[in-house]
Amino acid sequence: MGIYAFIFHAFTYVNTIILIISCIISIIVLRNNRSKVLKTVAYYLLICGGSDLITGLIVFLLKRGVIEGSSMILMIIFRLIELLIIGYLINNYWLKSKLVWLLMIFSSVYLLYDLFTFQSKGILNYEARAQTTATILLVGLIVANLLKHLKKGKEFSVNNQMLCMIFLAYFSIHLVYTVIQNFIINQSFTNKSFVLFYSSYVLLHIVYYAALGFILFRNLKRHN
């Protein structure tokens, strides 16, 4: 068990380091790059970095009994912000559909409902249906955007293509993790199984944040 716990904690530290580096790059991009798309990604990474640090602090305080509660509240709030930012990025700059705004509003209200009601069910009975809905919506928007540009043959820069593919890969895999998490939360699993599951989950985020940071860095070098 010790080696698996070490791997998990090592991944979490690497994830935080990657996020810090990406946040530094994001700040530089916000100051020097004119691309609104890249600036939106930069804001997103800064929020991810802030969320990671706050979550780490809350978990630290929870383990030592300084505060009571759950970090689930922060997770749902983060998913809501993520939906609004990524949804805004896809629809405002690429899809430009009024229907998408309505779907985002519906999904946001569902997340808010989840935020205010999950504690009444108890954490062991919680199923992340609102988070799953939001993720499915984002995957659908990304696929619709890619199909739109393929069918109409519109100009779509390499950066935008890379961003869409990264978002599609991440949210598709994340959807699988969310469904599995809903299934195993009430099941009897060994500590080793949980550690391995969440280690792979952290590894997914390491690759995701590193890829987004790389795109920003790549364009930063071009701008300079």
QUIGI-V579247 format. One record per pair of residues at least 12 apart in sequence whose ideal C-beta (glycine too) atoms are under 6 Angstrom apart, sorted by the first residue. I is the first residue (numbers start at 1). J is the second residue. D is the distance in Angstrom with one decimal. If there is no record, write none. Layout:
[[I & J & D] [I & J & D]]
//
This chain:
[[1 & 192 & 5.7] [4 & 192 & 5.5] [4 & 195 & 4.5] [5 & 195 & 5.9] [7 & 199 & 5.5] [8 & 195 & 5.0] [8 & 199 & 4.5] [11 & 199 & 5.5] [11 & 202 & 4.2] [11 & 203 & 5.8] [12 & 202 & 5.7] [14 & 206 & 5.7] [15 & 202 & 5.4] [15 & 205 & 5.5] [15 & 206 & 5.0] [16 & 52 & 5.9] [18 & 206 & 5.6] [18 & 209 & 5.0] [18 & 210 & 5.2] [19 & 49 & 4.4] [19 & 52 & 5.3] [19 & 209 & 5.5] [22 & 45 & 4.8] [22 & 209 & 5.4] [22 & 213 & 3.4] [23 & 45 & 6.0] [23 & 46 & 5.4] [23 & 49 & 4.1] [25 & 213 & 5.5] [25 & 216 & 4.9] [25 & 217 & 5.2] [26 & 42 & 3.7] [26 & 45 & 4.6] [26 & 46 & 5.2] [29 & 42 & 4.5] [29 & 216 & 5.0] [29 & 220 & 6.0] [30 & 42 & 5.1] [32 & 223 & 6.0] [33 & 223 & 5.6] [37 & 93 & 5.6] [38 & 219 & 5.9] [40 & 89 & 4.8] [44 & 85 & 4.9] [45 & 212 & 5.9] [47 & 81 & 5.9] [51 & 78 & 4.8] [55 & 71 & 5.6] [55 & 74 & 5.7] [58 & 71 & 5.0] [59 & 71 & 5.9] [70 & 123 & 5.9] [76 & 114 & 5.8] [76 & 115 & 4.7] [79 & 131 & 4.9] [79 & 134 & 5.8] [80 & 111 & 4.5] [83 & 107 & 6.0] [83 & 134 & 4.6] [86 & 138 & 5.7] [87 & 104 & 4.6] [90 & 141 & 4.8] [90 & 145 & 5.6] [94 & 145 & 4.8] [95 & 145 & 5.4] [103 & 137 & 5.9] [107 & 133 & 5.7] [107 & 134 & 4.9] [107 & 137 & 5.2] [110 & 130 & 4.4] [110 & 133 & 5.8] [111 & 130 & 4.6] [114 & 130 & 3.7] [127 & 182 & 4.8] [128 & 178 & 5.5] [128 & 182 & 5.9] [131 & 178 & 5.9] [132 & 178 & 5.1] [135 & 171 & 5.4] [135 & 174 & 5.9] [135 & 175 & 4.7] [138 & 171 & 4.9] [139 & 171 & 5.0] [139 & 172 & 5.6] [142 & 164 & 5.6] [142 & 167 & 5.3] [142 & 168 & 4.6] [146 & 164 & 5.7] [162 & 215 & 5.9] [166 & 211 & 4.9] [170 & 208 & 4.6] [173 & 204 & 5.8] [177 & 201 & 5.6]]
//
